[in-house]
């Protein structure tokens, strides 16, 4: 829901800030006051074309900001249009491309009128809405179709990975067997074998020098070092003030004896062994070659060994595995074709019901001779020569909403068949019938060329929608304005020789005065105000009935 809108330097708007609530909000004002600029501002927020001519004369740039409540999440969209240069978009304060702004805007707002940003004009959206209207059968068939296509793609990918060329497989088998034999022959003892061999090589490479150093250390520990500690202990034994020092010296004496023992045993273990040294160096060279070919560490080599063994087994068992994958692929194709046919049948069954419901609403909305139809192109799977892979995740049908607004005219796609007002009413009828829509719906010129009972029908339909969505509507009709939950008045005044637009929320008497102006063209007639007050009260009752269902179809 759009909770706040701020516009600066757009057309005749210098600065405008409005706070909006749920339900139906109407936007009224005299011709040229700037009502449509509010719709233009919303279109900019939703990624619409940024025309520098929209920037107020003398200003460096126009800026539009909108604060939306998307469930429990707050989303702030912004668009800056400079007088010269490219526009900039922002999502929650972060720079965004126009495409990102449009994607976010499509989820939050849908515009209906003489604007290009209308989700219901997109064939993909029309097909999606028909599927939702068709109900559980269509949704189940759609889920089965997508699952079948996913399984078929998986089988095809695995077949391709197996390798289809026999000679290529034979060459790969020979290479893998050679690599596996080389790694197996090495019989790697563990991931740390190379480190252990390195330590042993360093010890063996200088065994004589190591032995001499250890012998010298042992002589020093057994000689003067041990004698000096013994004399120090003897000097302090029996002297109470120095008992703690004597204890520490005894501990040092014991530790030195233990160290001397370790030095001697280590010296005795070091034996110069040229043959063992050569064997260690040869083994390290072998492991180094494996790491050079198959991975930087022995862990990587062992992992490569496992993958190679698995891949070799796949290739050796190629024919059997290929046959199993082929069966899986054919099964998925059969299930997918069956689901696609079921989906097409569900769509064809639902299309007349949806078309009839929309047509009935169009007749209430001052299009008495309009005919709304839904065209479903022949399914591709009806042709035996068709590749199942050509059927998309949404099936094989092309769904198009068609409208013939006047007698004697052939039905054409919505975007080409209607004027701005007719198109808005067609969209309104669709939205009333279909519950799925973005949280905020904007209608511009929905009441163009109508009045009286038709205007009241448009107002009732908008009020009904307002029970499910936030609805913003630019209107000239008092019959529509009287159904609103909130009324926004756009005015223009001359300030220092320049035209400036402003917007204000009307309450109570101010709202009655504006509706009386819309009824009689003047705001001072007591009769017009009485009529306006009655109209607001009566439409409020009808609005409540429409939303509670007592007055709905």
Secondary structure, DSSP 8 states (H G I E B T S, - for coil): -EEEEEEEEETTEEEEEEE--SSEEEEE-STTSSHHHHHHHHHHHTT----GGGB-TT-SEEEEEEEEEETTEEEEEEEEEESSS--EEEETTEEE-HHHHHHHHHHHEEEESS-S--GGGSHHHHHHHHHHHH-HHHHHHHHHHHHHHHHHHHHHHHHHHH-S-HHHHHHHHHHHHHHHHHHHHH----TTHHHHHHHHHHHHHTHHHHHHHHHHHHHHIIIIIHHHHHHHHHHHTT-GGGHHHHHHHHHHHHHHHHHHHHHHHHHHH----HHHHHHHHHHHHHHHHHHHHH-SSHHHHHHHHHHHHHHHHHHHTHHHHHHHHHHHHHHHHHHHHHHHHHHHHHHHHHHHHHHHHHHHHHHHTT-TT-EEEEEE---GGGSTT--GGGSBTTBS--EEEEEE-STT---EEHHHH--HHHHHHHHHHHHHH-----SEEEEESTTTT--HHHHHHHHHHHHHHHTTSEEEEE---HHHHTT-SEEEEEEEEEETTEEEEEEEEE-HHHHHHHHHHHHHS-S--HHHHHHHHHHHHHHHHHHHHHHHTTT--
